[in-house]
Each structure stands twice: as structure tokens, then as C-alpha cells.
């Protein structure tokens, strides 16, 4: 399952990374390894793939570079390995976006799955009670928006195939990990089962009910289903300003449901 992202970029598998087509800018990938996220796993002594995922931040077509910078927006991509780490699928450790100096707020993120299947896990808080928790199941072409100030982690539920996604975020992004690490990870651990993944509560938290659901359309954000989010930016350069300036769009977040 693949989805054209609207620009010439392809994920590579051996090694994990990306290749860029003509007219596309982007950095060399950064690779996250098992040792980098071990502290967030239920079994901290587990085995698994050495390289879990590769990240490139600030990619795009050359003609769009100035428009992105002027709006303080950044486009990135991540590709995940297949496999299992202990009894968990390959995943990220989980974080909250730190408060950006440019807007004075934690900022949202707009995911778009390009290849394979993904689960975007989000929880409302990194405190002892994590509040509302969701596991949002997405396939190639689906979009998932993570709201400001929520913990989120990305999971590759298909242990036999790689997964790739793109995302819009703020340029001066930063991550907050401390409370998540104090709680030994996110509030629910994804586990590999015979019929797919299931979720085991993390005993370091109290409360927080998990809701599993499919990705939805985001017409309330002005997004068009089936059209790459990069292409939608090209057509309307201000469409994703809610990412860089979330405080200017309070109604989008008041009763947000992923």
C-alpha cells in the first residue's frame, strides 16, 4: 500500500533512509536505534532490529522553500523498519512538543501515511492520569492530526512491512520527554498478538481509558481527502497555519476528536 506524497521522495529500506528527486531539497537522514528508545519499552532488555526508523526534517520542492519559511512551517518524513522489539511492534518512544518560542505554545502535527499501515497513539497528558487516550489506525493516504500539548507515539503495526509517513510541523520544534520517561513510557504499551496488536496498560499511570478508532477525514480543518497534504499546501499556502500558530485557532481544539 503506497500513496504519492506530492513531491519526489522515496523511502529506502537497506539502509533505512530517503532518496530525493530532482528539485527536492532535504537533509541526510538521522537514524533512531533500539538503544535510543529502550527506556520507553515495557521490556527494556529486549532484542529487536538495530535500526528502528530514519527521519528527515525540512524537505520540500525548491520553489516552496521561501513560502514554508515565511509561515514558520516545516515538512518532514519518517520511515520505520518492519519487525518486533521484544513483544512490541517497532515504534517511537513518545513525546510532547515543547513550547515553541515563535508562538508561545506546544504545537500540533499533521501526519499523512505514505506506505504501509500505522497507528498514531495519543494521550492527553504526561501526568499520572493521562486523560483521554486514543490509538488511531491509519493506512496509506490517511491523515491524523495530533493536537497541541498531547503525548504521541508512532507505531508500525505490520511486523512484516516497513511504514513511511510525512508530517507538517512548526520550524522551531522541540520535544519534551521527562515525564514520559518517569512513567516508563506511554500509558498503553502496544503488543504484538496473533490477530494484530493489542494494548497493555502501563501500571505507572492511574486512569485513562483507551479508545481505538480509524483515521477520519478533516474537513473541519479545511483538508481534502485523497489529496497529498503537501499538494494542499502548494494550492493554499496558509492552509496549515494552525500548525505554526495554534493559539490563533482555538475552536479547532476546544472539542477535538482525532
C-alpha positions in Angstrom: 0.0 0.0 0.0 1.5 3.3 -1.1 0.4 6.9 -1.5 2.1 9.5 -3.7 3.1 12.3 -1.3 3.1 15.2 -3.8 6.9 15.5 -4.2 9.7 13.3 -5.5 10.9 11.5 -2.4 11.3 7.8 -1.8 12.0 5.7 1.3 14.8 3.2 1.2 15.0 0.0 3.2 18.6 -1.1 3.3 19.8 1.1 4.7 16.8 3.0 6.2 16.6 6.4 4.7 15.4 8.6 1.8 16.3 9.5 -1.7 15.3 12.8 -3.3 14.2 13.5 -6.8 15.2 16.5 -9.0 14.2 19.8 -7.5 13.6 18.4 -4.0 15.7 19.6 -1.0 16.3 17.7 2.2 19.0 16.7 4.7 20.7 13.4 5.3 18.6 11.2 7.4 19.0 10.7 11.2 18.6 7.1 12.3 17.0 6.1 15.7 18.2 2.9 17.1 16.9 0.4 19.6 19.3 1.8 22.3 17.8 5.3 21.8 14.3 4.2 22.9 14.9 1.2 25.1 13.9 3.1 28.3 10.4 3.6 26.9 9.7 -0.1 26.2 7.9 -2.4 28.6 10.8 -4.9 28.3 13.9 -2.8 28.5 16.2 -5.8 27.9 14.5 -6.9 24.7 16.1 -7.6 21.3 15.0 -6.3 18.0 16.1 -4.5 14.9 19.2 -2.4 15.4 17.8 0.5 13.3 14.2 1.3 14.0 13.4 4.4 12.0 15.0 7.2 9.9 14.0 10.8 9.9 14.5 13.8 7.6 13.2 17.2 8.7 12.8 20.2 6.4 12.1 18.7 3.0 10.2 20.1 0.0 10.4 21.4 -3.5 12.8 24.2 -4.0 10.2 26.6 -5.2 8.3 26.2 -1.9 11.2 26.8 0.4 10.6 30.5 1.0 6.9 30.1 1.4 7.4 27.4 4.1 10.0 29.6 6.0 7.8 32.7 5.8 5.0 30.7 7.6 7.3 29.0 10.0 6.3 25.6 8.7 8.5 22.6 8.2 7.7 19.4 6.3 9.4 16.1 7.4 9.3 12.4 6.7 10.0 9.2 8.7 10.4 5.6 7.6 10.0 2.7 10.0 11.6 -0.7 9.8 9.5 -3.9 10.0 10.0 -6.3 12.9 9.4 -6.7 16.6 11.2 -5.3 19.6 10.6 -7.8 22.4 6.8 -8.3 22.2 6.1 -4.8 20.9 6.0 -3.6 17.3 8.6 -1.2 16.0 7.6 2.2 17.4 8.8 5.6 18.6 9.3 6.3 22.3 6.7 9.1 22.6 7.0 12.8 23.4 5.1 16.1 23.7 6.0 19.0 21.6 7.8 21.6 23.7 6.5 25.2 23.8 7.8 26.9 20.6 9.3 30.4 21.2 7.7 31.5 17.9 4.1 31.1 19.0 4.3 30.6 22.8 2.5 27.2 22.6 3.0 23.5 22.2 2.2 22.9 18.5 0.2 20.2 16.7 1.4 17.9 13.9 -0.3 16.7 10.8 0.6 13.1 9.8 0.0 11.5 6.4 0.7 7.9 5.8 2.6 7.2 2.6 3.4 3.5 2.8 2.1 0.6 4.9 0.0 0.9 7.9 0.4 3.0 11.1 -1.1 3.5 14.5 -0.8 7.0 15.9 -1.1 6.7 19.7 -2.0 9.9 21.5 -2.8 10.7 25.2 -4.0 13.9 26.6 -1.3 14.3 29.4 2.1 13.1 30.6 1.0 13.3 34.2 -0.1 10.4 36.4 -3.6 10.5 34.9 -3.1 10.5 31.1 -6.6 11.6 30.4 -8.1 10.6 27.1 -6.1 8.1 25.2 -6.5 7.1 21.5 -5.0 4.5 19.2 -5.7 5.8 15.7 -5.3 3.2 12.9 -4.3 4.6 9.5 -3.4 3.3 6.1 -1.6 4.8 3.1 -3.3 8.1 2.2 -4.9 8.7 5.6 -4.3 11.8 7.7 -4.1 12.0 11.5 -3.7 15.3 13.4 -2.1 15.3 16.8 -3.4 18.3 18.9 -1.2 20.7 20.8 0.2 19.5 24.1 -0.7 15.8 23.7 1.7 12.9 24.1 2.1 11.0 20.9 4.0 7.9 19.6 4.0 6.3 16.2 3.7 2.5 15.8 4.3 0.2 12.8 1.7 -2.5 13.4 2.7 -4.6 10.4 5.7 -6.5 11.6 6.4 -7.8 8.0 6.5 -4.5 6.2 8.1 -1.0 6.5 6.0 2.1 7.1 6.5 5.6 5.9 4.8 8.9 6.7 5.2 12.7 6.1 4.2 15.4 8.5 3.7 19.2 8.8 5.1 20.8 12.0 6.5 24.1 13.2 10.0 25.0 12.2 11.3 25.7 15.8 10.1 22.3 17.0 11.3 20.7 20.2 10.4 17.7 22.3 9.6 17.1 26.0 10.4 13.6 27.3 11.0 13.9 31.0 7.6 12.9 32.4 7.1 10.2 29.9 10.4 8.6 30.9 9.5 9.0 34.5 6.4 6.9 33.8 8.5 4.3 31.9 6.8 5.1 28.6 3.4 5.9 27.3 0.2 4.9 29.1 -0.5 1.8 26.9 2.1 -0.5 25.5 1.4 -1.8 22.0 1.9 -5.6 22.0 2.1 -8.0 19.0 -0.7 -10.6 19.1 -1.8 -13.4 16.8 -4.5 -11.2 15.2 -2.7 -7.9 15.2 -1.6 -5.6 18.0 -3.3 -5.2 21.4 -2.7 -2.7 24.2 -1.4 -3.3 27.7 -1.9 -0.6 30.4 1.3 0.8 31.8 1.0 0.5 35.6 2.9 3.7 36.1 -0.3 5.6 35.3 -3.7 5.8 37.0 -6.8 6.2 34.9 -7.0 6.9 31.2 -9.3 4.8 29.0 -8.0 3.8 25.6 -10.3 4.3 22.5 -9.3 2.5 19.3 -10.5 4.1 16.1 -9.9 4.5 12.4 -8.4 7.7 11.0 -11.1 10.2 9.9 -11.3 13.0 7.3 -10.5 16.5 8.5 -12.9 18.8 6.6 -13.2 20.8 9.8 -9.6 21.8 9.3 -10.1 22.6 5.6 -8.3 19.4 4.4 -9.4 17.5 1.3 -9.4 13.7 1.5 -7.2 11.9 -1.1 -5.1 14.9 -2.0 -1.5 14.9 -0.6 -1.1 17.4 2.3 2.0 18.8 0.5 -0.1 19.5 -2.6 -2.7 21.1 -0.5 -0.1 23.5 0.9 1.0 24.3 -2.6 -2.5 25.2 -3.5 -3.2 27.2 -0.3 0.0 28.4 1.4 -2.0 29.4 4.5 -3.9 26.2 5.0 -1.5 24.8 7.7 -1.1 28.0 9.7 -3.0 26.2 12.5 0.2 24.1 12.9 2.5 27.1 13.4 0.0 29.3 15.3 -2.3 27.0 17.2 -3.4 29.7 19.6 -5.0 31.6 16.7 -7.4 28.7 16.1 -8.9 27.9 19.5 -12.2 26.5 18.1 -10.3 23.7 16.3 -9.0 22.4 19.7 -11.9 23.0 22.1 -13.7 19.7 21.5 -11.0 18.0 19.3 -11.5 14.3 18.4 -8.9 12.5 16.4 
